[in-house]
Amino acid sequence: MKCAEFQKSLAFIIETGGNKEEEEHLRSCAVCSDLVQDLRYIADAAKMLVPMEDPSPKVWDGIQKSLERDGLIRPNGPRGRLLSFKASLGLLLLFSTAAFTALQYGLGF
């Protein structure tokens, strides 16, 4: 079995351990063995994630002021900048979660 064939079945392999041919490839290929080990570690770590409570507005303001001070974002206005900052962080969280889920289930991009 070649690595490309093995990696197409990653979601099944991680869930069930795979068939005899896949198990043999896993024992003989360090690259695929490391990949499966890393993916299992990520999946196990993700199970420990708990929903986070939204921090107070003071925390968001502090983060935003720090980013403005460092020149990473520009001030827009007192209310608009906070909303756009929160929206940006929300989108980042959404896309990170989607990417992780896709990788966990072998969906790819």
N, C-alpha and C positions, 0 to 999 in steps of 0.2 A: 504494500500500500504506500502511496506517495503522500507527502505532506498536504498537498492541495486537496486530495480526496478526503484525508483525515479531517482537515479543517472545515470542510463543508458540513461535516456531521458533529461539529463541536457541541451544539446545544444538546443533542441526544447523548453524546458521550459524557458530558458533564452531569446530566441528570441520571443516567443509567449505568455509566461505566463503559458502555459500548459493547460491541460484539468481539469475538475472539481475534479477528483480524485487526480491529482497532486497538484492542488491548496489547497485542503483540507490537504494533507500531508505537504505541505509547511507551512500551518498555525499551524499545530499540532506538527511539529518536529523542535526543535530548532537547531539541528545539520545541517539538510538540509537547513533550512532557513538561517543560518549563511553562509553556503557554497555558496548558490545562491547570497546572498548579497556580499560576497567577490568576486565572479567571475564577477558580474556586475560591481563592483568597478574597478576591473582590466581591464575589457573590456572598460569601460568609460575612464580610465586613458590612455590606449593604443591609443585611438583615438586622444589624445592630443600630442602624440609623432610626431615630425617632423624629416625629414631626417637631419642628422647632417653633417656639412661640415667637411672635413678631416682637422685636426689640422696641423699646420706647422711642418716641420721636427724638429724644435727646441723643440717642445712639446714632440714628440716621444723620442728624445734624452734625454731630462730631465727625463722622466718616466723611460726609460731604465737604465740610470745612477743611479737613485734612487733605482731601484730594484737590480742592481748589488751591490751597496753599502750595501744594507740590506741582501745580500747573497741569494736573492730569484732566481736570474738567474746568469749564468756564462757568462763572455764575450767570444765571438767566434772569432770575427775579426771585423774590422771597418764597413764593408758593410754587411756581412752575418748576424751579430747579429741583425741589425736593420730590415732586411727583415724577419728574423724568428720571431722577436718580433711582427712585424705588422701582419704577417701571423697568429700567435697565437691569437692576439686580434681579427682579422677578423673571425677566426673559432669560437671563443667564442661568438661573436656577432651573427654569423650565427646560431649556435646551440641554443642560448638563444631565438632568434626569432622563430625558428622552434618549440621549446618547448612551448613557449607562444601561438603560433598559434594552436598547437595541443590541448592545454588545453582550449583555447577559443572556439574551435569547438567540444570539447568533444571527440577528437580522441584518447587520451591517448597514452601510450608508450608500 
